[in-house]
Amino acid sequence: MKLTPLFLSLSCYFVSLPLFAKSEEILQSTSREKRMGMIDPAAFGFGQPGFVTDVTMVDTQDFENQSGGLDFMELRTIAPIAAKKWGDFLIAGSLGYTLTDVDFQGFGGLQDETLHTLEAQITVSWRPENTPWSALAFVTPGLGTDFRGISADDFECSGLGLINYRVSEELSLAGGVFGRYAADDSMLVPALGFIWQREPFIVQLTPPFAVIGWQATERLTLSLSAYPSGGAWDLDDSSVNRVSIHGWQTAGSLIYQLTDHLTVSLRGGFNIAGEVELFDANHRVIEDEDLDTAPFGSVNLRYSF
């Protein structure tokens, strides 16, 4: 099981911790907080609650050791569905869907594949008053599939438990454990991260996820970010049972708040250190190819509560 998709989910929830610490304030207020919040450069689902849509187009990623390459397009959406507070606890739920279209150009016998990722997330946070301590736990069951046939191999689930300590108004530390199950493979790893914020700057560093942001004006934020990309899906194919595409994206973003609730952002950069793997029904690698660096561009719309 590759670590890239695992740590991508892991880092997203590190940076969500300070947000959940203020969940009661968010639920009680209908206006956007003026204080600079967490930056969500690629619609991973952290930051202020709301509906998110992100479209990414990647130029052809050539194979390093043979002719051909991958053409890649991704549409990601996230929708919160419910939130309820009991004393110091908050329980929230959301749904996420990602449509990924990949043209393999004959690699491993595959052509144009439409791949789907559907996830439900349940999050529980604990934030007592008059203490710098807080905690967060989540479970995210989902499917990674081509929807031509559903089996147990399409199912995957991840979970995280974190304890957060707010050192000061500017610095928060988090530590815990992350687990993931997919395609008969499971993993349990430690989780560590921090967020430092001194307006108009913010640093979100939870390796291998990093964001540096500058709030240039009340409505305009500029950021530099680096994060893993890709995913894994089960296929209903006679020779290829599973495909994994992973790598990194390095990007610059321009984020503009159009209204109190609506934000648009443009993101551009490069896909680097890419790799594509194809597996048979016994989860053995049958094709493995590195991918050359390729530019990409994205547009992101967010409606915040």
N, C-alpha and C positions, 0 to 999 in steps of 0.2 A: 504494500500500500504506500503510495507516494505521500510525502509530508506536505506538499504545497497546498492542496485543498484543505487539509486538516488545519494548518496554521493560519490560513486565510480566515476561516471561521473563528479560530481562537483569537486572533488579534482584533477582529471586529468587536468581540464582546468585552475585551479589555477596555477599549475606548468608550464603550457604552456605560461603564460603571458610574462615572460622575453624573451622567444624565439621569440614571435611575435614582441617584441620591437626591435629585430635585424633582422626582416624578409627581409628588403631591402638589408642588407649586405649578407644574405644567397642567395637571388635571383641573386645578382651580382657576386657571387663567385662560382667557380666550384670546389674548394678544400675544404676539411674539416677544420673547425676552430680548432686551436691547443688548445684554451682555453677550459677548462673543461665545458661541457654542462649539461643540465638537464638529470637525470637518469630516464629511462623508464623501470622499472624492470620486467613488465609483459605485455608488448605490449598493453598499454592503448592508445597510439597514441600521446603522447607528446614527446618533445625532437626534435632533428633536423629532418626536413621533409625527408620522404623516404618510401620505401616498407618494411613492417614488417610481419613476420610470427612467431607464437608462438604455441608450442604444449605442453600441460600439461596432465600428467597422475597422477591420484589420486588413492591410495590404497583404498580398501573397507572401506567405512565409515559405521560402524555398527550402527543399531538403538539402542538407549539407553533403550527403554522400551519394545522391542519385538525382536524376532529373525529376522535375515536378515540384509540387509544394501544396500548401493548404490555403484555401480562401475561407475566412472566418468572419461571421457576423453574430452578434449576441444582443438580445433584447431581455432586460431584467426588470421585473416589477415587484414591488413590495407593498402590502396593504395591511395596516393594523386592523384587528377585528373586535377587540374588547380589552377593557382594563378595569380592575376592581381593587379597591384599597380596603384592608382590614387592619386597623391600628398601625403598627410599624411595617406591615407587609403590603406589597403590591403584586398582584397577579395580572399578567398581560398576555395576549395572544396575537399572532400575526400570520399571514400567509405570504409566501413568496413563490414566484414562477419565473423561470428563465427559459427562453426559446433560443437555441443555438443552431445555426445553420452552417455546416462545414462541407466544403467541396474537397474531397480527398484526391481528386484527379487520378483515380485508379490505384492509389496506394492500398495494398492489401486486398485488392479487388473491390474496394469501396468507391462510390462516386459521391453524389450530393446527398448528405444525410441531414435530416431534421431531427434534432435531439431536444429532449425536454427534461427540466429539473423542477419538481414540485415539492415544496417543503411547508410544513406547519411548525410554528415555534411557540412553545409555552415558556414564559419567563416568570420567575419568582424573585423579588428583591426584598431585602430587609434593611430598613434605614431607621434606627432608633434616634430619638432626639438627644441633643446634648452629649454626643459622642462622635469622635472622628471615624469610628468603625462602621462598616456596612458590609452587606453580602449580596451575592447574586448567584442564581442557579438557573439553568435552562436545559430543555430537552428539545431536539429538533428531528423528528422523523420525516422521511421524504423518499422520493423516487427519482432515479436518474435513468431515463429510458428513451427508446424511440417510439414507444406506445404501439408498436406492432404486435407486442405480446408482453404480458406482465408475468414475472416469476419472482421467486424469493431473491434472486440476484439483483433485481432492480431496487430492492429496499436498502436504505441506509439510514443511520441514526447517529447523531452526535449529542454530546452533553458536556456541560461545564459547571463547575462549582468554584466560586471565587470569594475571597475576603479582601475588602478594600480598606486602606487606611489613608485618610486625608492628612498629610503631614502639615500642610498649610493651605491657605486659600489658593496658592499657586501650584502646589504639587500634590499629586495623588499616586499611591503605590498599590499594586494589586498582585495577589498570588493565589494559586489554587491548582486544580487538576482538570485536564480536558480528556475526554474519551470519544472514540469514534468506531463505528462498525459499518462495514460495507463489503459485499462480495466474499463472505466467509473470512474476512480479515478484520481484526480488532486491534486497537491501540490505546494506550493510556500514557499520557505525558504530563509533566509539570507545566504550569502556566504562570508567567511573570511579565510584568509590564509597568509603565508609568506614563503619566501625562503632566506636562508642565505648561502653565499658562500665565503669561504676563501681558495683558493687552497693550498693544494690538497684535501680539504674537502668541502662537500656540505651537507646542511640539507634542505630537502623539507618537510615542516610540514603544512599540510592542513587537520586537523582532519576530518574523521578518517583515512587519508592516510599519511604515514610517510616513508621517505627514508633518511638514513645516508650513504653517499658515501665517499670513499677514493680512489683517483687516485694514485695507487701504482707506476706505471710507465706511460710513455706517452701513451702506448697501453693497459695497464691493469688497470681496476677499480674493486674494491670490494665494496659490499654494503649490508646493512641490511635493510629490508623493512617489512612493515605490511600494509595490504589493504583488503577491502572487496572482496568477490568472489561470483560467482554464477550468477543467472539471473532468468527471468520469461518468460514463453512461453504459448501460447494457443494451446490446443490439439483438434483434431477432434475425440473425444471419447464419447461414449454414457453416461458414468458416470463421467468422469473427464474432465472438460473443460479447466482447467488452472493449471500449476504446477510452484511453486516457490522454488528454492534451493538457500540458502544464508548462508554465514558464513564469516570466515576470513582466510587469508593465511599469515603466518609469514615465511620469507624466507631469505636465504643468497644467494647472486649472485656473480658469477665471469663473468665479461664482458671483452672480448678481441677484440681489433680492428685488424682484419686480414689485411686489406688494407685501403687506404684512404677513401673508401666508404663502405666496408663490415665489419660488426661486428657480432660476435657470443657470446652468453651468456648462461651459465648454471645456473639453479636456483633450489634450493631444500629447503624443510622445512615441515611445518605441516599445514593441514587444521584444524581449531579449531572453536568451538562455532557454529557448523553447524546446520541447520534446514531445513526440507523439508515440504512444505504445498501443499495440493491438494484442488482445488476449483471446485464447480459445476457450472452449467450454470448461476446461479444467484449470482455468486461470493461469495458464502458461503463456509467456510472451512469445508471440509468433512474428511480430515486426516491431522494430524500435529504431526511430530515426530522429536525429537532432534537426532543429529548425533554425534557419538564418534569421537575423534581426530584421524586423519589418515595422514601418510606421503605422500608427493607428489614430483614429479620431473618434470622439464621443460627444453626445449631447445628453444632458440630464435635466429632468424636470422634477421638482418636489413641491408638494402641497403640504405645508406644515399646519398642525393644529394650533 
